[in-house]
Amino acid sequence: MIQIQEKPEVSYLNQLLNQVTGSLPVPASFPLERNIAEQLQNIRDNAASWVKELAIPTRRHEDWRFTDLSALLELPFQAATAVELSREEISPLILPEVKGTRLVFVNGFYSPQLSCLDNLPDGVFVGNLGQLDKPLSDKLGNYLTQQPDSQEVFTALNTSSLADAAVVWVHQNQVIDTPIHLLFISLSSSQPVTSQPRILIVAEPGSKATVIEHYATANILGCSDRTQKTPYFTNTVAELWVGDNAELQHTRLQRELASSFHIGRTVVSQGRDSRYTGNAISLGAKLSRHNFDIHQTAAGTETQLNGLTLVNGQQVADTHSAVFLNHPHGVINQLHKAIVDDRAHGIFNGRIVVPQAAQMTDATQLNRNLLLSAKGRVNTKPQLEIVADNVKCAHGATVSQLEADEIFYLRSRGLDEKTSRNLLIDAFAAEILDKLPLVSLQQILARCVACRTDEGEM
């Protein structure tokens, strides 16, 4: 009898599935209403059935040809468990502008003790699924897990364990001036663990809001994204709905442990005349991947995508973005920057699709990479797919080193070589950091860039 051996990427995914579905992050403090619990059970069952037909991607897959997940397959991840932290332990992660509009999850579990919503204005709901009132819970099925491409392998894995989520729901015509902080803390354990955070943001027609999505760790002195401990794996999905004439400013900050793995997907649906700004900052993790998808569902949308990746050592950071412009008069402006040092590897694949229906589109895409060592690597592929004939589109990519002429100019003004070098690197990063909505976040990340570049090895 011939035995067919299961491929390792298939068996490993099944093992992960068993782990994440066997220990769900059920909200104890705010139990789910029966109809939501039943709805989530059906969603999980369908997603689990789909995961069983899939496998962990390999470099033979076109979208993963530069990102090797073999190191992930070597680790026997267990489902993360709930952990109690004090506010003092997370104090370095609290941003002063949003200390009263903070929602905290630890290892994927909602933490009401660490959350603080005292300054939350009227017109917006911020909480977990168990805190939804009946009018919102009745509309939940129109949004949760309804974004396209939900059968992507890591998205389906996340959905297979969906028992709770961080929810921001801005009501129609409400302008929320106070930024909202969604803080997801992962803790290293004695064994490798995995968590599957989920986010749902709904900006109803005519509304406006600012949201900070923040991934980090606690109990770490100094720079967390440079600290080596037992690895963990964060697999996150964020679904964003921007209604007609709504405006959402969204910042995603990833500062996981340097030994960790982080895979995230952000999916945005934009209604007519809506405006979306997405800032994606990636500093931590041994291996990180961010899939950033934008879907234009009506005419007249404006989209601004800003990205900054800062990697060194043997870090791998992969950004894949896709913008689908399906209607006329869409505007998209994308700038993604990367600073790569040592043996690190930066990857960017940006895709903008402009079909025949998307006439009068104005699309610009630029990827700029600063390579600080001879052994660092950058793979970049800006990609425009244009069928419409009445459009204005441009794209490009650069990979460069620090210019000797610029360093010479600064030294001629009295600066030493190290200071000149760091000043140029800081200026390169500042073009993205200055776009962030919180001054404190700008300052923290500017210090982080300066600290890592000042070490000489970045």
N, C-alpha and C positions, 0 to 999 in steps of 0.2 A: 504494500500500500504506500503510495507516494504522499508524503506530507509536505504541504506548502507552508514555508516559513513566512510569518508576517513581517513586513518591513518594519524596521525600528521606528521610523517616523509615524507609522500607524499605531503600533503597540504603545508607544510613549504617549500619544495623544489620548488613547483610551484610558491609560493610567491616570493622566491628568483629569480627564472627564470624571472618572470614578472618585477622585479626591475632591474636586470642587462641588460635585453634586451630593457627596456624602456628608458634607458639613456646610450647611447654608448659613449665611449671615442674617438670621432671622431677627428682626428688631424686637427686643424684649420689652423695652420701655413703652413702645407705642405699637401694640399688636395691630396687624392688618385687618381691615374689614373683610368679611367673608367673600364678597364679590371680587375684591382685589386679590385675595389669596388664591381663589380659584382661577382667576385670569392668569396670574403668575405661574401657577402650576402647569397650565396648558402651554404657556410660552416656554417654560423650561423643558417640558417633555418634547415639544417640537424641535427645539434647538439641540437637545441631546441626541435625538434621532438623526439630525443632520450631521452633527459632529462625528458620529460613528461611521459616516461615509467619507470622511476627510482624513487628511494626514498633515503633520507638521511640514511646512514648506521647506524645500531644499534649494540649493543654488541652481538646480536644473529648471526651476520656475523663473520665468522672465522677471517678475516683480521682485524676486529675492536673489538674483544672480550675484549681487555684490555683498549680500549679508548672509553669513554662515551661522546657522542656529545649532550647530553640532554641540557647542558648549552647553546649551540649554538642555539637550537630551541626555547629558551625562549626570544630571542632578535629579534625585528622587524627591521632588517637591511634595510637601504635605499641605493640606488646607490650613490657612492661618486661623488662629483662634482669637477670641476677644481678649484684649489686654487693657488693664486700667492704668491710666497715666494721670499725673497731677498737672494743674495749670502751670506750675513752675517748670515742669519738664518740657513743656511745649512753648514756653515764653519766647525763646529765640525765633519762633516761627510766626508769632503774632505781629501783624502789621498795624501800626498805630491808626491809620485812616479807617481800618475796618475791624477794630477790636470789638465793636458792638454789633457787627453784622457778619458773624463767623459761624460756619457750619463745619463740624469736624467728624471725620471717620477715621478709626484706627484699625488697621488690618482689615479694612472693608466693613467694619461694624460701626454703626452710628453711635456717637458719644454725646449724649445730651449734656453731660457734666462739663465737657470741654468746649461745647458750642456756646455762643453768646449772641443772642438776637435782640438785645435790649434796645438798640438804636434802629431797628428795622422800621422803615416808614410804612404808612398805609399804602395799599395798592399793589402789594407784592407778597407772595407766599414763598418762604424759604424753610425747608425742613425735609424730613424723609417721607417715605410712602405712607407710613402709619399715621402721619399727622395731617394728611390730606382731608379736607372737608368733603361732604358729599357732592357739591357742584363740581369740584375739581376731579374727584375720583370718577365721576360719571364721564368726564371727558378724557380720562387718562388713556383709554384704549385708542384714541385718535392719534396719539403721539408716541407712547412708549413702544419701542421695537418696530416702529413703522418707517424708519428711514431705509433708503435703498441699500442693497448689497448686505443684508443682514446675515447671509450665509457664508460670508468670509470666515475663515477658520477660527481666528482668534476672537472675532465678534461673536460667532456662534458659541464658542467656549464660554465667553463671558455671560451670554444670555442663558446658557444651560444652568447657571447657578444664580440667576436673578431672583433675589428674595427681598432686596431693598435698593434704594437709590437716593442720591442727593437730588432734590428737586428745587428749581427756581422757577416760579410762575409769575410773570408780570402781567397784570390785568390790562384790559384794553384802555388805551389813551392815558396810561399812567407813566409819568416821568419820574424815575427813581434816580436821584442824584447821588445817593450814598452807594459806593461800591460794595459788592457782596463777595465774601471770601469763602471759597470751598476748599478746605484743607484736608488732604488725604495723607495720613501718616502710616508708614510701614515700619515694622520693627524686625530687626534681625533676631533669629532664635538660635537654639542649639542645633537645629536642623533646618534645611532649606524649606521655606514656606511660600505659598502663593496666595494672593488675594485678587478679587475681580471687582473693582469699584465700578459703579454705574452712575451716570449723570443724565438728568433730563432738564433742559432749559427751554421754557416756552415764553417768548415775547409776543404777546397778542398784538393785533393791529393798532398802530398809533402809539405804541409804548416805547420806552427808552430805558436801558439799564447797562450797568458795567459789572462784569463778573470776573473774578480771579480764580482760576483753577490751579491748585498748587499741590505738587507731589513732593514729599520730603520724608525725613526720618527724625527721630528724637533721641535723646540721651547721648548725643554726640557732641564732643567739644571740638571747636574749629570747623573746618570745611567738610560737610557731610559727604559731598560728592568725591572726596579724595580719601575716604576712610575705608579700609578693608575689613570686613567682617563676614560672617556666614551669609551666603547670598540669599536673596529672596527674589520673587518674580511677581511683578505687578502687571496685570492685564486689564486695561481700562477702556471703557467705551463712553463717549459723550454724544448725546443727541441734542442738537440745537435747532429750534424752530423760530424763525424770525418772520413775523407776520407782515401783512401789507403796511407799508409806510412806518414800520418799526425800525428801531436802531439798537444794535447790540454791540458793545465793545467787550471783547473776550480776550483774556490773557491766560495762556497755559504755560506754567513753569514746572519743569521737571528737574529736581535736584535729589535724585535717589542716591543710595550708597554706591560707591565705585565698584563694589563687587556684585551689584544687583543686575537684574534684567527688567527692562521696562518696555512693554509694547502697548501702544495706545491708538485709538481711532477716534477722530472727531468728525462728525457728519453734520453739515449745516444745510438747512432748507430755507431758502429766501423767497418771500412773497413779493408782490408788486411794489416797486418803489422803496424797497427796504434797503437798509444800510448795515453792513456787517464789517467789523474790524477784528481780525484774528492775529494776536501776537503769540508766537510759539518760541519759547526759550528752552533749550536743552543743554544742561551742564553735567548731569550725573549719569550713573549706571555704567556698568561694564559694556553692555549692549543695549541700545535703545532704538526703537522704531516708532515713528509717528506717521500714521496715515491720516491725511487731512483732505476731506472731500466736501466740495461745495456744489449744491444743486440749485440752479435758478429755476423757480417754478412759475415765474411771471415776468413781465417786461419791466425795465427801468431799474434794475438792481445795481447797487454799488458795493464792491467788495475790495477790501484792503487786507492783504496778507503780509505780515512781517515776521521774519524768522531769524534766530541767532543760535548757532550751535558752537559750543566751546569744548573741545576734547583734547586730551593728551594721553600719555602712557600708551596703553594698548586699547583704549576705548574705541567702540564702533558706534556711530550715530547715523541713523538712516531716516531721512524725511522723504515721504512720498505724498505729493499733493495732486489732486485732480479737481478741476473746475469744469462743470458742465453747464454751458450757457445755451439754454434751449429756447430763449425768447429774445426779441429785439431790444436795443438800447441798454445793453448791459455794460457795466464798467468794472474791470478787474485790474488791480495794480498789485503785483507781488514782488517783494524783495526778500531774498533769503541769503543770509551771510553765514560763513563758517570760519572758525579759527582752529587750525589743526596743527598739533605739535607732536614731537616724539615719533612713535610708531602708530599713532592714532589714525582712524579711517573715517572720513566724512563722506556721506552719500546723499545726493539730492536728485530726485526725479520729479519734475514738475510738469503736469499735463493740463493743457487748456483746450477744451473741445468747443469748436464754434461751427455748428451745423448750419444748413441753409436757412433755417427759421430764425437764426440769431443775427439778423441784419443790424447794421449800425452799432456793432460791438466795438468797444475800445478796450483792448487787452494789452498789458505790458507785464513781462516777466523777466526778472534778472536774478541770477545766482552769482554771488561774489565770494570767493574763497581765498583765505590768507593762509599760506603754507609756511610754517615756521621751522621746519626741519627737512632734511633730505630724505628721511625715511617715512615721513607722513604720507598719507594717500588721500586723494579726492577723486570721486567718481561723480560726474554731474551730467544731467540730461534734461535741459529745458525743452519742452515739447509743445508745439502748437499744431493742432489738427483743425484746419480751416476749410470749410466748404462754402460758407457764405462769401459773397463777392463784394459787398459794400461794408467793409470793416476797416478798422485801424488797429493793427496788431504788430507787436515786436517782442522779441525775446533774445536772451543772450546769457553767456556764462563766462566768468574769468577765474583763473587760478594763478595767483601771483605770490611773490615773496615781498618782504619789506624792501622798498627802493633805497639803494645806496645813496642816491642823490638827496633824498629826503632826510636820511640820517645825517649826511654830511652838512646839510643846511642847518639842522637843529644844533649840531655840534659847533658849527661856526658861530652860533648865538650863545655859546657858553655852556651847553648841556653836555653831560658825558654820554657815552654810547648807550649804556643801559637805560638811562632815563629817556633818551631820544627814541630808542626802540619801543619802550613801554608806552610812551606818549602816542606813537603812531598806532599801536595796537588798541589802546583805549579809544582813540578817535574812530577807528574802524568799527568797534563795537557800539559806540555811542549813537551812531545813526539809527540803530534799532532800539537801544535801551531808552533813548530820549522819547520814544513814542509810547512808552508804557504809561498807564493812567495814574499810577501812584508814585509820588516823589520818593517815598521811603523805599519802594521796590527798585526804582532807578538807582538809588544810592547803594543799596545792598549789593546789587548785581555789578555795579561799577567797581565796588571794592573787591568783589570776587574776581572779576577780570584782572584788576590790578594786582591782586595777591598772587594769582596763578601765573601771570606773566612775569612778575617781579622775582619769582623763584628761579628764573633762567631756563627751566625746563617747561615753563608755563604751568 
